Amino acid sequence: MDIVLMIVSILLIAIVLLQSNKASDAGQIITGGNSMLMGQMKERGAEKFITRLTYILGILFLAITLFMGF
């Protein structure tokens, strides 16, 4: 189970690093430099896949960690 947790952890780190930088867009909302709010931008294609894979890997990481704790 430890090996599975390490693999999921490495995959989760890699996928998070592959995601597009949305923090700069959020900073522009405060200053008024961005007319699009965060919720109005739709993800498409590979970006949508990476986001969903991040959710799945995060849930898997949490489930494995809780399972190993008990």
PDB file of N, H, CA, C and O in Angstrom:
ATOM      1  N   MET A   1       0.822  -1.201   0.000  1.00  0.00           N
ATOM      2  CA  MET A   1       0.000   0.000   0.000  1.00  0.00           C
ATOM      3  C   MET A   1       0.864   1.262   0.000  1.00  0.00           C
ATOM      4  O   MET A   1       0.465   2.305  -0.517  1.00  0.00           O
ATOM      5  N   ASP A   2       2.071   1.143   0.598  1.00  0.00           N
ATOM      6  H   ASP A   2       2.395   0.296   1.018  1.00  0.00           H
ATOM      7  CA  ASP A   2       2.972   2.301   0.616  1.00  0.00           C
ATOM      8  C   ASP A   2       3.416   2.684  -0.792  1.00  0.00           C
ATOM      9  O   ASP A   2       3.539   3.865  -1.115  1.00  0.00           O
ATOM     10  N   ILE A   3       3.653   1.677  -1.621  1.00  0.00           N
ATOM     11  H   ILE A   3       3.553   0.718  -1.359  1.00  0.00           H
ATOM     12  CA  ILE A   3       4.103   1.936  -2.988  1.00  0.00           C
ATOM     13  C   ILE A   3       3.001   2.637  -3.784  1.00  0.00           C
ATOM     14  O   ILE A   3       3.279   3.554  -4.557  1.00  0.00           O
ATOM     15  N   VAL A   4       1.762   2.209  -3.597  1.00  0.00           N
ATOM     16  H   VAL A   4       1.536   1.465  -2.969  1.00  0.00           H
ATOM     17  CA  VAL A   4       0.629   2.836  -4.297  1.00  0.00           C
ATOM     18  C   VAL A   4       0.498   4.293  -3.874  1.00  0.00           C
ATOM     19  O   VAL A   4       0.249   5.166  -4.705  1.00  0.00           O
ATOM     20  N   LEU A   5       0.666   4.553  -2.587  1.00  0.00           N
ATOM     21  H   LEU A   5       0.868   3.844  -1.911  1.00  0.00           H
ATOM     22  CA  LEU A   5       0.586   5.932  -2.084  1.00  0.00           C
ATOM     23  C   LEU A   5       1.700   6.799  -2.679  1.00  0.00           C
ATOM     24  O   LEU A   5       1.467   7.958  -3.021  1.00  0.00           O
ATOM     25  N   MET A   6       2.900   6.243  -2.803  1.00  0.00           N
ATOM     26  H   MET A   6       3.089   5.301  -2.525  1.00  0.00           H
ATOM     27  CA  MET A   6       3.996   7.009  -3.393  1.00  0.00           C
ATOM     28  C   MET A   6       3.739   7.300  -4.869  1.00  0.00           C
ATOM     29  O   MET A   6       4.018   8.401  -5.343  1.00  0.00           O
ATOM     30  N   ILE A   7       3.213   6.328  -5.590  1.00  0.00           N
ATOM     31  H   ILE A   7       2.986   5.434  -5.205  1.00  0.00           H
ATOM     32  CA  ILE A   7       2.918   6.529  -7.011  1.00  0.00           C
ATOM     33  C   ILE A   7       1.841   7.592  -7.189  1.00  0.00           C
ATOM     34  O   ILE A   7       1.974   8.474  -8.037  1.00  0.00           O
ATOM     35  N   VAL A   8       0.773   7.512  -6.395  1.00  0.00           N
ATOM     36  H   VAL A   8       0.665   6.795  -5.706  1.00  0.00           H
ATOM     37  CA  VAL A   8      -0.297   8.507  -6.464  1.00  0.00           C
ATOM     38  C   VAL A   8       0.235   9.892  -6.094  1.00  0.00           C
ATOM     39  O   VAL A   8      -0.137  10.889  -6.713  1.00  0.00           O
ATOM     40  N   SER A   9       1.097   9.950  -5.094  1.00  0.00           N
ATOM     41  H   SER A   9       1.399   9.141  -4.592  1.00  0.00           H
ATOM     42  CA  SER A   9       1.669  11.239  -4.672  1.00  0.00           C
ATOM     43  C   SER A   9       2.508  11.866  -5.781  1.00  0.00           C
ATOM     44  O   SER A   9       2.391  13.062  -6.050  1.00  0.00           O
ATOM     45  N   ILE A  10       3.345  11.068  -6.420  1.00  0.00           N
ATOM     46  H   ILE A  10       3.440  10.097  -6.202  1.00  0.00           H
ATOM     47  CA  ILE A  10       4.193  11.582  -7.503  1.00  0.00           C
ATOM     48  C   ILE A  10       3.342  12.026  -8.684  1.00  0.00           C
ATOM     49  O   ILE A  10       3.601  13.072  -9.278  1.00  0.00           O
ATOM     50  N   LEU A  11       2.330  11.238  -9.028  1.00  0.00           N
ATOM     51  H   LEU A  11       2.120  10.388  -8.546  1.00  0.00           H
ATOM     52  CA  LEU A  11       1.433  11.622 -10.122  1.00  0.00           C
ATOM     53  C   LEU A  11       0.675  12.906  -9.802  1.00  0.00           C
ATOM     54  O   LEU A  11       0.500  13.762 -10.670  1.00  0.00           O
ATOM     55  N   LEU A  12       0.228  13.040  -8.557  1.00  0.00           N
ATOM     56  H   LEU A  12       0.370  12.345  -7.852  1.00  0.00           H
ATOM     57  CA  LEU A  12      -0.503  14.236  -8.143  1.00  0.00           C
ATOM     58  C   LEU A  12       0.387  15.478  -8.235  1.00  0.00           C
ATOM     59  O   LEU A  12      -0.058  16.526  -8.702  1.00  0.00           O
ATOM     60  N   ILE A  13       1.628  15.365  -7.797  1.00  0.00           N
ATOM     61  H   ILE A  13       1.989  14.513  -7.417  1.00  0.00           H
ATOM     62  CA  ILE A  13       2.565  16.490  -7.888  1.00  0.00           C
ATOM     63  C   ILE A  13       2.797  16.867  -9.346  1.00  0.00           C
ATOM     64  O   ILE A  13       2.785  18.049  -9.691  1.00  0.00           O
ATOM     65  N   ALA A  14       3.008  15.873 -10.204  1.00  0.00           N
ATOM     66  H   ALA A  14       3.018  14.913  -9.924  1.00  0.00           H
ATOM     67  CA  ALA A  14       3.272  16.134 -11.618  1.00  0.00           C
ATOM     68  C   ALA A  14       2.074  16.797 -12.294  1.00  0.00           C
ATOM     69  O   ALA A  14       2.245  17.733 -13.075  1.00  0.00           O
ATOM     70  N   ILE A  15       0.869  16.320 -12.002  1.00  0.00           N
ATOM     71  H   ILE A  15       0.731  15.559 -11.367  1.00  0.00           H
ATOM     72  CA  ILE A  15      -0.337  16.869 -12.628  1.00  0.00           C
ATOM     73  C   ILE A  15      -0.586  18.298 -12.159  1.00  0.00           C
ATOM     74  O   ILE A  15      -0.991  19.146 -12.955  1.00  0.00           O
ATOM     75  N   VAL A  16      -0.350  18.576 -10.885  1.00  0.00           N
ATOM     76  H   VAL A  16      -0.021  17.887 -10.239  1.00  0.00           H
ATOM     77  CA  VAL A  16      -0.539  19.937 -10.378  1.00  0.00           C
ATOM     78  C   VAL A  16       0.444  20.890 -11.053  1.00  0.00           C
ATOM     79  O   VAL A  16       0.092  22.030 -11.355  1.00  0.00           O
ATOM     80  N   LEU A  17       1.660  20.437 -11.287  1.00  0.00           N
ATOM     81  H   LEU A  17       1.946  19.510 -11.042  1.00  0.00           H
ATOM     82  CA  LEU A  17       2.642  21.288 -11.950  1.00  0.00           C
ATOM     83  C   LEU A  17       2.304  21.518 -13.420  1.00  0.00           C
ATOM     84  O   LEU A  17       2.723  22.522 -13.996  1.00  0.00           O
ATOM     85  N   LEU A  18       1.556  20.611 -14.032  1.00  0.00           N
ATOM     86  H   LEU A  18       1.215  19.795 -13.564  1.00  0.00           H
ATOM     87  CA  LEU A  18       1.173  20.761 -15.436  1.00  0.00           C
ATOM     88  C   LEU A  18       0.007  21.721 -15.645  1.00  0.00           C
ATOM     89  O   LEU A  18      -0.216  22.191 -16.760  1.00  0.00           O
ATOM     90  N   GLN A  19      -0.733  22.012 -14.591  1.00  0.00           N
ATOM     91  H   GLN A  19      -0.552  21.630 -13.684  1.00  0.00           H
ATOM     92  CA  GLN A  19      -1.907  22.864 -14.732  1.00  0.00           C
ATOM     93  C   GLN A  19      -1.516  24.289 -15.095  1.00  0.00           C
ATOM     94  O   GLN A  19      -0.429  24.761 -14.760  1.00  0.00           O
ATOM     95  N   SER A  20      -2.434  24.965 -15.790  1.00  0.00           N
ATOM     96  H   SER A  20      -3.317  24.582 -16.062  1.00  0.00           H
ATOM     97  CA  SER A  20      -2.165  26.348 -16.180  1.00  0.00           C
ATOM     98  C   SER A  20      -2.186  27.248 -14.962  1.00  0.00           C
ATOM     99  O   SER A  20      -2.819  26.928 -13.956  1.00  0.00           O
ATOM    100  N   ASN A  21      -1.501  28.363 -15.049  1.00  0.00           N
ATOM    101  H   ASN A  21      -0.986  28.623 -15.866  1.00  0.00           H
ATOM    102  CA  ASN A  21      -1.383  29.295 -13.939  1.00  0.00           C
ATOM    103  C   ASN A  21      -2.626  30.174 -13.878  1.00  0.00           C
ATOM    104  O   ASN A  21      -2.805  31.063 -14.710  1.00  0.00           O
ATOM    105  N   LYS A  22      -3.476  29.924 -12.900  1.00  0.00           N
ATOM    106  H   LYS A  22      -3.330  29.201 -12.224  1.00  0.00           H
ATOM    107  CA  LYS A  22      -4.695  30.712 -12.740  1.00  0.00           C
ATOM    108  C   LYS A  22      -4.545  31.775 -11.663  1.00  0.00           C
ATOM    109  O   LYS A  22      -5.432  32.611 -11.491  1.00  0.00           O
ATOM    110  N   ALA A  23      -3.431  31.752 -10.935  1.00  0.00           N
ATOM    111  H   ALA A  23      -2.710  31.073 -11.075  1.00  0.00           H
ATOM    112  CA  ALA A  23      -3.229  32.707  -9.845  1.00  0.00           C
ATOM    113  C   ALA A  23      -3.052  34.125 -10.378  1.00  0.00           C
ATOM    114  O   ALA A  23      -3.485  35.083  -9.739  1.00  0.00           O
ATOM    115  N   SER A  24      -2.425  34.268 -11.532  1.00  0.00           N
ATOM    116  H   SER A  24      -2.073  33.489 -12.052  1.00  0.00           H
ATOM    117  CA  SER A  24      -2.247  35.616 -12.074  1.00  0.00           C
ATOM    118  C   SER A  24      -3.588  36.212 -12.480  1.00  0.00           C
ATOM    119  O   SER A  24      -3.798  37.417 -12.342  1.00  0.00           O
ATOM    120  N   ASP A  25      -4.497  35.376 -12.979  1.00  0.00           N
ATOM    121  H   ASP A  25      -4.326  34.398 -13.091  1.00  0.00           H
ATOM    122  CA  ASP A  25      -5.833  35.855 -13.323  1.00  0.00           C
ATOM    123  C   ASP A  25      -6.597  36.298 -12.081  1.00  0.00           C
ATOM    124  O   ASP A  25      -7.325  37.290 -12.119  1.00  0.00           O
ATOM    125  N   ALA A  26      -6.434  35.571 -10.986  1.00  0.00           N
ATOM    126  H   ALA A  26      -5.843  34.765 -10.955  1.00  0.00           H
ATOM    127  CA  ALA A  26      -7.124  35.922  -9.755  1.00  0.00           C
ATOM    128  C   ALA A  26      -6.598  37.242  -9.188  1.00  0.00           C
ATOM    129  O   ALA A  26      -7.367  38.017  -8.620  1.00  0.00           O
ATOM    130  N   GLY A  27      -5.311  37.504  -9.334  1.00  0.00           N
ATOM    131  H   GLY A  27      -4.686  36.874  -9.796  1.00  0.00           H
ATOM    132  CA  GLY A  27      -4.730  38.751  -8.856  1.00  0.00           C
ATOM    133  C   GLY A  27      -5.234  39.953  -9.633  1.00  0.00           C
ATOM    134  O   GLY A  27      -5.352  41.045  -9.077  1.00  0.00           O
ATOM    135  N   GLN A  28      -5.532  39.768 -10.905  1.00  0.00           N
ATOM    136  H   GLN A  28      -5.436  38.881 -11.356  1.00  0.00           H
ATOM    137  CA  GLN A  28      -6.018  40.865 -11.722  1.00  0.00           C
ATOM    138  C   GLN A  28      -7.464  41.218 -11.407  1.00  0.00           C
ATOM    139  O   GLN A  28      -7.903  42.330 -11.699  1.00  0.00           O
ATOM    140  N   ILE A  29      -8.197  40.304 -10.826  1.00  0.00           N
ATOM    141  H   ILE A  29      -7.840  39.401 -10.589  1.00  0.00           H
ATOM    142  CA  ILE A  29      -9.585  40.595 -10.441  1.00  0.00           C
ATOM    143  C   ILE A  29      -9.608  41.674  -9.358  1.00  0.00           C
ATOM    144  O   ILE A  29     -10.459  42.563  -9.376  1.00  0.00           O
ATOM    145  N   ILE A  30      -8.671  41.590  -8.421  1.00  0.00           N
ATOM    146  H   ILE A  30      -7.979  40.869  -8.406  1.00  0.00           H
ATOM    147  CA  ILE A  30      -8.615  42.551  -7.321  1.00  0.00           C
ATOM    148  C   ILE A  30      -8.287  43.945  -7.841  1.00  0.00           C
ATOM    149  O   ILE A  30      -8.871  44.932  -7.393  1.00  0.00           O
ATOM    150  N   THR A  31      -7.353  44.025  -8.787  1.00  0.00           N
ATOM    151  H   THR A  31      -6.879  43.223  -9.151  1.00  0.00           H
ATOM    152  CA  THR A  31      -6.932  45.318  -9.303  1.00  0.00           C
ATOM    153  C   THR A  31      -7.856  45.847 -10.389  1.00  0.00           C
ATOM    154  O   THR A  31      -7.756  47.010 -10.780  1.00  0.00           O
ATOM    155  N   GLY A  32      -8.750  45.006 -10.876  1.00  0.00           N
ATOM    156  H   GLY A  32      -8.832  44.062 -10.559  1.00  0.00           H
ATOM    157  CA  GLY A  32      -9.682  45.442 -11.901  1.00  0.00           C
ATOM    158  C   GLY A  32      -9.141  45.310 -13.306  1.00  0.00           C
ATOM    159  O   GLY A  32      -9.737  45.836 -14.246  1.00  0.00           O
ATOM    160  N   GLY A  33      -8.026  44.620 -13.473  1.00  0.00           N
ATOM    161  H   GLY A  33      -7.542  44.192 -12.709  1.00  0.00           H
ATOM    162  CA  GLY A  33      -7.419  44.488 -14.782  1.00  0.00           C
ATOM    163  C   GLY A  33      -7.986  43.350 -15.611  1.00  0.00           C
ATOM    164  O   GLY A  33      -7.621  43.195 -16.776  1.00  0.00           O
ATOM    165  N   ASN A  34      -8.842  42.580 -15.051  1.00  0.00           N
ATOM    166  H   ASN A  34      -9.138  42.706 -14.104  1.00  0.00           H
ATOM    167  CA  ASN A  34      -9.370  41.425 -15.764  1.00  0.00           C
ATOM    168  C   ASN A  34     -10.892  41.517 -15.811  1.00  0.00           C
ATOM    169  O   ASN A  34     -11.548  41.593 -14.772  1.00  0.00           O
ATOM    170  N   SER A  35     -11.440  41.509 -16.999  1.00  0.00           N
ATOM    171  H   SER A  35     -10.908  41.447 -17.843  1.00  0.00           H
ATOM    172  CA  SER A  35     -12.892  41.615 -17.115  1.00  0.00           C
ATOM    173  C   SER A  35     -13.584  40.265 -16.911  1.00  0.00           C
ATOM    174  O   SER A  35     -14.776  40.214 -16.608  1.00  0.00           O
ATOM    175  N   MET A  36     -12.832  39.178 -17.077  1.00  0.00           N
ATOM    176  H   MET A  36     -11.864  39.220 -17.322  1.00  0.00           H
ATOM    177  CA  MET A  36     -13.429  37.850 -16.895  1.00  0.00           C
ATOM    178  C   MET A  36     -13.209  37.393 -15.458  1.00  0.00           C
ATOM    179  O   MET A  36     -12.084  37.414 -14.958  1.00  0.00           O
ATOM    180  N   LEU A  37     -14.264  36.989 -14.812  1.00  0.00           N
ATOM    181  H   LEU A  37     -15.177  36.972 -15.218  1.00  0.00           H
ATOM    182  CA  LEU A  37     -14.123  36.435 -13.481  1.00  0.00           C
ATOM    183  C   LEU A  37     -13.751  34.974 -13.580  1.00  0.00           C
ATOM    184  O   LEU A  37     -13.848  34.376 -14.651  1.00  0.00           O
ATOM    185  N   MET A  38     -13.330  34.397 -12.482  1.00  0.00           N
ATOM    186  H   MET A  38     -13.251  34.883 -11.611  1.00  0.00           H
ATOM    187  CA  MET A  38     -12.815  33.031 -12.493  1.00  0.00           C
ATOM    188  C   MET A  38     -13.844  32.022 -12.990  1.00  0.00           C
ATOM    189  O   MET A  38     -13.485  31.097 -13.718  1.00  0.00           O
ATOM    190  N   GLY A  39     -15.081  32.171 -12.625  1.00  0.00           N
ATOM    191  H   GLY A  39     -15.373  32.922 -12.034  1.00  0.00           H
ATOM    192  CA  GLY A  39     -16.095  31.204 -12.983  1.00  0.00           C
ATOM    193  C   GLY A  39     -16.530  31.257 -14.433  1.00  0.00           C
ATOM    194  O   GLY A  39     -17.182  30.326 -14.907  1.00  0.00           O
ATOM    195  N   GLN A  40     -16.193  32.310 -15.147  1.00  0.00           N
ATOM    196  H   GLN A  40     -15.663  33.065 -14.761  1.00  0.00           H
ATOM    197  CA  GLN A  40     -16.646  32.453 -16.520  1.00  0.00           C
ATOM    198  C   GLN A  40     -15.739  31.772 -17.535  1.00  0.00           C
ATOM    199  O   GLN A  40     -16.156  31.562 -18.674  1.00  0.00           O
ATOM    200  N   MET A  41     -14.512  31.421 -17.161  1.00  0.00           N
ATOM    201  H   MET A  41     -14.173  31.591 -16.236  1.00  0.00           H
ATOM    202  CA  MET A  41     -13.608  30.765 -18.089  1.00  0.00           C
ATOM    203  C   MET A  41     -13.886  29.273 -18.103  1.00  0.00           C
ATOM    204  O   MET A  41     -13.845  28.625 -17.057  1.00  0.00           O
ATOM    205  N   LYS A  42     -14.167  28.725 -19.267  1.00  0.00           N
ATOM    206  H   LYS A  42     -14.201  29.251 -20.117  1.00  0.00           H
ATOM    207  CA  LYS A  42     -14.454  27.306 -19.378  1.00  0.00           C
ATOM    208  C   LYS A  42     -13.196  26.563 -19.792  1.00  0.00           C
ATOM    209  O   LYS A  42     -12.434  27.006 -20.650  1.00  0.00           O
ATOM    210  N   GLU A  43     -13.009  25.421 -19.152  1.00  0.00           N
ATOM    211  H   GLU A  43     -13.628  25.061 -18.455  1.00  0.00           H
ATOM    212  CA  GLU A  43     -11.878  24.574 -19.509  1.00  0.00           C
ATOM    213  C   GLU A  43     -12.278  23.681 -20.664  1.00  0.00           C
ATOM    214  O   GLU A  43     -13.423  23.240 -20.752  1.00  0.00           O
ATOM    215  N   ARG A  44     -11.337  23.417 -21.545  1.00  0.00           N
ATOM    216  H   ARG A  44     -10.406  23.776 -21.473  1.00  0.00           H
ATOM    217  CA  ARG A  44     -11.616  22.576 -22.699  1.00  0.00           C
ATOM    218  C   ARG A  44     -10.451  21.636 -22.940  1.00  0.00           C
ATOM    219  O   ARG A  44      -9.308  21.940 -22.597  1.00  0.00           O
ATOM    220  N   GLY A  45     -10.747  20.516 -23.519  1.00  0.00           N
ATOM    221  H   GLY A  45     -11.676  20.270 -23.798  1.00  0.00           H
ATOM    222  CA  GLY A  45      -9.732  19.581 -23.984  1.00  0.00           C
ATOM    223  C   GLY A  45      -8.828  19.064 -22.890  1.00  0.00           C
ATOM    224  O   GLY A  45      -9.279  18.524 -21.881  1.00  0.00           O
ATOM    225  N   ALA A  46      -7.527  19.246 -23.118  1.00  0.00           N
ATOM    226  H   ALA A  46      -7.160  19.685 -23.938  1.00  0.00           H
ATOM    227  CA  ALA A  46      -6.519  18.704 -22.212  1.00  0.00           C
ATOM    228  C   ALA A  46      -6.600  19.350 -20.833  1.00  0.00           C
ATOM    229  O   ALA A  46      -6.370  18.681 -19.825  1.00  0.00           O
ATOM    230  N   GLU A  47      -6.922  20.636 -20.775  1.00  0.00           N
ATOM    231  H   GLU A  47      -7.108  21.180 -21.593  1.00  0.00           H
ATOM    232  CA  GLU A  47      -7.013  21.323 -19.482  1.00  0.00           C
ATOM    233  C   GLU A  47      -8.129  20.735 -18.624  1.00  0.00           C
ATOM    234  O   GLU A  47      -7.975  20.591 -17.411  1.00  0.00           O
ATOM    235  N   LYS A  48      -9.237  20.401 -19.247  1.00  0.00           N
ATOM    236  H   LYS A  48      -9.362  20.518 -20.232  1.00  0.00           H
ATOM    237  CA  LYS A  48     -10.352  19.788 -18.527  1.00  0.00           C
ATOM    238  C   LYS A  48      -9.960  18.396 -18.024  1.00  0.00           C
ATOM    239  O   LYS A  48     -10.300  18.015 -16.904  1.00  0.00           O
ATOM    240  N   PHE A  49      -9.244  17.644 -18.860  1.00  0.00           N
ATOM    241  H   PHE A  49      -8.968  17.954 -19.770  1.00  0.00           H
ATOM    242  CA  PHE A  49      -8.789  16.314 -18.471  1.00  0.00           C
ATOM    243  C   PHE A  49      -7.829  16.387 -17.288  1.00  0.00           C
ATOM    244  O   PHE A  49      -7.932  15.595 -16.351  1.00  0.00           O
ATOM    245  N   ILE A  50      -6.893  17.341 -17.332  1.00  0.00           N
ATOM    246  H   ILE A  50      -6.809  17.984 -18.094  1.00  0.00           H
ATOM    247  CA  ILE A  50      -5.920  17.482 -16.251  1.00  0.00           C
ATOM    248  C   ILE A  50      -6.618  17.881 -14.953  1.00  0.00           C
ATOM    249  O   ILE A  50      -6.248  17.401 -13.881  1.00  0.00           O
ATOM    250  N   THR A  51      -7.611  18.744 -15.036  1.00  0.00           N
ATOM    251  H   THR A  51      -7.912  19.134 -15.906  1.00  0.00           H
ATOM    252  CA  THR A  51      -8.352  19.151 -13.836  1.00  0.00           C
ATOM    253  C   THR A  51      -9.093  17.967 -13.224  1.00  0.00           C
ATOM    254  O   THR A  51      -9.055  17.766 -12.010  1.00  0.00           O
ATOM    255  N   ARG A  52      -9.757  17.197 -14.049  1.00  0.00           N
ATOM    256  H   ARG A  52      -9.788  17.360 -15.036  1.00  0.00           H
ATOM    257  CA  ARG A  52     -10.476  16.024 -13.538  1.00  0.00           C
ATOM    258  C   ARG A  52      -9.529  14.982 -12.970  1.00  0.00           C
ATOM    259  O   ARG A  52      -9.824  14.357 -11.951  1.00  0.00           O
ATOM    260  N   LEU A  53      -8.387  14.793 -13.628  1.00  0.00           N
ATOM    261  H   LEU A  53      -8.146  15.301 -14.456  1.00  0.00           H
ATOM    262  CA  LEU A  53      -7.392  13.841 -13.129  1.00  0.00           C
ATOM    263  C   LEU A  53      -6.838  14.300 -11.788  1.00  0.00           C
ATOM    264  O   LEU A  53      -6.542  13.474 -10.925  1.00  0.00           O
ATOM    265  N   THR A  54      -6.695  15.614 -11.603  1.00  0.00           N
ATOM    266  H   THR A  54      -6.935  16.286 -12.304  1.00  0.00           H
ATOM    267  CA  THR A  54      -6.234  16.152 -10.323  1.00  0.00           C
ATOM    268  C   THR A  54      -7.230  15.843  -9.217  1.00  0.00           C
ATOM    269  O   THR A  54      -6.844  15.439  -8.120  1.00  0.00           O
ATOM    270  N   TYR A  55      -8.518  16.034  -9.508  1.00  0.00           N
ATOM    271  H   TYR A  55      -8.832  16.362 -10.399  1.00  0.00           H
ATOM    272  CA  TYR A  55      -9.551  15.698  -8.521  1.00  0.00           C
ATOM    273  C   TYR A  55      -9.507  14.218  -8.156  1.00  0.00           C
ATOM    274  O   TYR A  55      -9.556  13.861  -6.979  1.00  0.00           O
ATOM    275  N   ILE A  56      -9.415  13.373  -9.156  1.00  0.00           N
ATOM    276  H   ILE A  56      -9.376  13.663 -10.112  1.00  0.00           H
ATOM    277  CA  ILE A  56      -9.403  11.923  -8.924  1.00  0.00           C
ATOM    278  C   ILE A  56      -8.187  11.515  -8.104  1.00  0.00           C
ATOM    279  O   ILE A  56      -8.307  10.747  -7.150  1.00  0.00           O
ATOM    280  N   LEU A  57      -7.015  12.029  -8.475  1.00  0.00           N
ATOM    281  H   LEU A  57      -6.918  12.653  -9.250  1.00  0.00           H
ATOM    282  CA  LEU A  57      -5.808  11.686  -7.734  1.00  0.00           C
ATOM    283  C   LEU A  57      -5.847  12.236  -6.312  1.00  0.00           C
ATOM    284  O   LEU A  57      -5.359  11.585  -5.389  1.00  0.00           O
ATOM    285  N   GLY A  58      -6.417  13.419  -6.121  1.00  0.00           N
ATOM    286  H   GLY A  58      -6.814  13.948  -6.871  1.00  0.00           H
ATOM    287  CA  GLY A  58      -6.542  13.979  -4.774  1.00  0.00           C
ATOM    288  C   GLY A  58      -7.446  13.145  -3.879  1.00  0.00           C
ATOM    289  O   GLY A  58      -7.132  12.903  -2.714  1.00  0.00           O
ATOM    290  N   ILE A  59      -8.564  12.710  -4.434  1.00  0.00           N
ATOM    291  H   ILE A  59      -8.819  12.907  -5.381  1.00  0.00           H
ATOM    292  CA  ILE A  59      -9.490  11.861  -3.674  1.00  0.00           C
ATOM    293  C   ILE A  59      -8.849  10.515  -3.374  1.00  0.00           C
ATOM    294  O   ILE A  59      -8.994   9.983  -2.273  1.00  0.00           O
ATOM    295  N   LEU A  60      -8.135   9.962  -4.362  1.00  0.00           N
ATOM    296  H   LEU A  60      -8.017  10.395  -5.256  1.00  0.00           H
ATOM    297  CA  LEU A  60      -7.436   8.694  -4.164  1.00  0.00           C
ATOM    298  C   LEU A  60      -6.380   8.824  -3.076  1.00  0.00           C
ATOM    299  O   LEU A  60      -6.247   7.943  -2.226  1.00  0.00           O
ATOM    300  N   PHE A  61      -5.629   9.922  -3.101  1.00  0.00           N
ATOM    301  H   PHE A  61      -5.737  10.638  -3.791  1.00  0.00           H
ATOM    302  CA  PHE A  61      -4.610  10.167  -2.084  1.00  0.00           C
ATOM    303  C   PHE A  61      -5.233  10.232  -0.697  1.00  0.00           C
ATOM    304  O   PHE A  61      -4.725   9.626   0.247  1.00  0.00           O
ATOM    305  N   LEU A  62      -6.323  10.959  -0.576  1.00  0.00           N
ATOM    306  H   LEU A  62      -6.736  11.452  -1.342  1.00  0.00           H
ATOM    307  CA  LEU A  62      -7.005  11.081   0.706  1.00  0.00           C
ATOM    308  C   LEU A  62      -7.532   9.735   1.193  1.00  0.00           C
ATOM    309  O   LEU A  62      -7.386   9.394   2.366  1.00  0.00           O
ATOM    310  N   ALA A  63      -8.144   8.973   0.290  1.00  0.00           N
ATOM    311  H   ALA A  63      -8.263   9.250  -0.663  1.00  0.00           H
ATOM    312  CA  ALA A  63      -8.708   7.677   0.664  1.00  0.00           C
ATOM    313  C   ALA A  63      -7.615   6.705   1.100  1.00  0.00           C
ATOM    314  O   ALA A  63      -7.769   6.010   2.105  1.00  0.00           O
ATOM    315  N   ILE A  64      -6.520   6.654   0.358  1.00  0.00           N
ATOM    316  H   ILE A  64      -6.395   7.218  -0.458  1.00  0.00           H
ATOM    317  CA  ILE A  64      -5.431   5.736   0.723  1.00  0.00           C
ATOM    318  C   ILE A  64      -4.812   6.139   2.052  1.00  0.00           C
ATOM    319  O   ILE A  64      -4.505   5.283   2.882  1.00  0.00           O
ATOM    320  N   THR A  65      -4.628   7.437   2.257  1.00  0.00           N
ATOM    321  H   THR A  65      -4.877   8.132   1.583  1.00  0.00           H
ATOM    322  CA  THR A  65      -4.042   7.911   3.514  1.00  0.00           C
ATOM    323  C   THR A  65      -4.948   7.582   4.697  1.00  0.00           C
ATOM    324  O   THR A  65      -4.471   7.134   5.741  1.00  0.00           O
ATOM    325  N   LEU A  66      -6.247   7.800   4.539  1.00  0.00           N
ATOM    326  H   LEU A  66      -6.635   8.164   3.691  1.00  0.00           H
ATOM    327  CA  LEU A  66      -7.166   7.460   5.633  1.00  0.00           C
ATOM    328  C   LEU A  66      -7.219   5.958   5.879  1.00  0.00           C
ATOM    329  O   LEU A  66      -7.307   5.519   7.026  1.00  0.00           O
ATOM    330  N   PHE A  67      -7.167   5.171   4.814  1.00  0.00           N
ATOM    331  H   PHE A  67      -7.096   5.528   3.882  1.00  0.00           H
ATOM    332  CA  PHE A  67      -7.189   3.715   4.945  1.00  0.00           C
ATOM    333  C   PHE A  67      -5.942   3.218   5.673  1.00  0.00           C
ATOM    334  O   PHE A  67      -6.022   2.306   6.496  1.00  0.00           O
ATOM    335  N   MET A  68      -4.797   3.817   5.370  1.00  0.00           N
ATOM    336  H   MET A  68      -4.732   4.558   4.702  1.00  0.00           H
ATOM    337  CA  MET A  68      -3.546   3.399   6.028  1.00  0.00           C
ATOM    338  C   MET A  68      -3.503   3.858   7.490  1.00  0.00           C
ATOM    339  O   MET A  68      -2.802   3.259   8.306  1.00  0.00           O
ATOM    340  N   GLY A  69      -4.242   4.910   7.822  1.00  0.00           N
ATOM    341  H   GLY A  69      -4.811   5.397   7.159  1.00  0.00           H
ATOM    342  CA  GLY A  69      -4.247   5.428   9.187  1.00  0.00           C
ATOM    343  C   GLY A  69      -5.054   4.590  10.162  1.00  0.00           C
ATOM    344  O   GLY A  69      -4.850   4.655  11.374  1.00  0.00           O
ATOM    345  N   PHE A  70      -5.978   3.798   9.617  1.00  0.00           N
ATOM    346  H   PHE A  70      -6.143   3.746   8.632  1.00  0.00           H
ATOM    347  CA  PHE A  70      -6.819   3.002  10.527  1.00  0.00           C
ATOM    348  C   PHE A  70      -6.496   1.560  10.489  1.00  0.00           C
ATOM    349  O   PHE A  70      -7.118   0.769  11.198  1.00  0.00           O
TER     350      PHE A  70
END
